[in-house]
Structures are given as structure tokens and as C-alpha cells.
Amino acid sequence: MDLESRLRLAGDVPAVEEFLSSTAGRLHHRDQDPDGLFWAEVQPNNGERAAFIARIEWTVYPDRPPSLLFAETVGESRVGAPSAWPGANGYRYDSNDVCKPFTAEGQRLHPEWGSGPHSWRSTGNPFLHVVENVQDDIDRVDGRRAG
């Protein structure tokens, strides 16, 4: 990750931390993680359900969407466990991708999303945009898991 991306990302991280904190979640960036890799604990609004661990990896910030995968614990390299993934539409543990306009995987699978209403928005705080969308999708299915 280039210096400009790191600086711009660092400027947007506090708003993401504040949002996650307001929903009983938390953002992690461990010392051993590469620049641009974050782990977000996303707590469903149904407080009886366990938090999801979203692995969010940026390569160029804010100009490209991040890779978004799910793991059972922070730092886990295995991301395909069905029990780690939300049971929301577009969250596909079996193919290890989130087919949504706010992910690198979704944009790669749908070149037509490169323009129009589904195009990646690099303005404002894209990191917050991604996390808010993940929270909304998880809450829409009441925190249900895929497996």
C-alpha cells in the first residue's frame, strides 16, 4: 500500500472505530498485519447473537473497494467456514466472496458495476461506507449465520 493510501486510510479509521463502538463492535489492526488489513467485529443488533469478524483488506485507498471476507476469529487465515459468514444475500462462503458493489470481489465479478448506481464511490469515507453496509446486511437477517 502506497504512502498516500496509508495516510488517507488513517484519517478515516477513527469514524469507523466510533461507528463500530456505537453498535458494540470493534476495529482491529494488529502489528503483524500488513498495511490496509483490518478486522472488524460487527455485532448484530440482535444482542443475543455473536459478532461477525469481517476481514477487510484495502490495496489502494480510497480509489478501489476492499476485499471483504469473514473469519471465525481475528487473525484467522481460514475464511471459508460457513459459521463465520452472515446468511445475507450476496455473502457467499462457498465461493469466498461477497457479491456486493462495495467489495473488490463484487466489482470483479460484475464489470457492469464499474459505472452507474453500483460504481465504487471513493468520496466521503469509503471505509465507513463499507462497514455500515455490512452492519445493515447483517441486521437485515437478524444476525443469522450461513452455516
C-alpha positions, 0 to 999 in steps of 0.5 A, a space after each residue: 500500500 502506497 504512502 498516500 493510501 496509508 495516510 488517507 486510510 488513517 484519517 478515516 479509521 477513527 469514524 469507523 472505530 466510533 461507528 463500530 463502538 456505537 453498535 458494540 463492535 470493534 476495529 482491529 489492526 494488529 502489528 503483524 498485519 500488513 498495511 490496509 488489513 483490518 478486522 472488524 467485529 460487527 455485532 448484530 443488533 440482535 444482542 443475543 447473537 455473536 459478532 461477525 469478524 469481517 476481514 477487510 483488506 484495502 490495496 489502494 485507498 480510497 480509489 478501489 473497494 476492499 476485499 471483504 471476507 469473514 473469519 471465525 476469529 481475528 487473525 484467522 487465515 481460514 475464511 471459508 467456514 460457513 459459521 463465520 459468514 452472515 446468511 445475507 444475500 450476496 455473502 457467499 462462503 462457498 465461493 469466498 466472496 461477497 457479491 456486493 458493489 462495495 467489495 473488490 470481489 463484487 466489482 470483479 465479478 460484475 464489470 457492469 458495476 464499474 459505472 452507474 448506481 453500483 460504481 465504487 464511490 471513493 468520496 466521503 469515507 469509503 471505509 465507513 461506507 463499507 462497514 455500515 453496509 455490512 452492519 445493515 446486511 447483517 441486521 437485515 437477517 437478524 444476525 443469522 449465520 450461513 452455516 
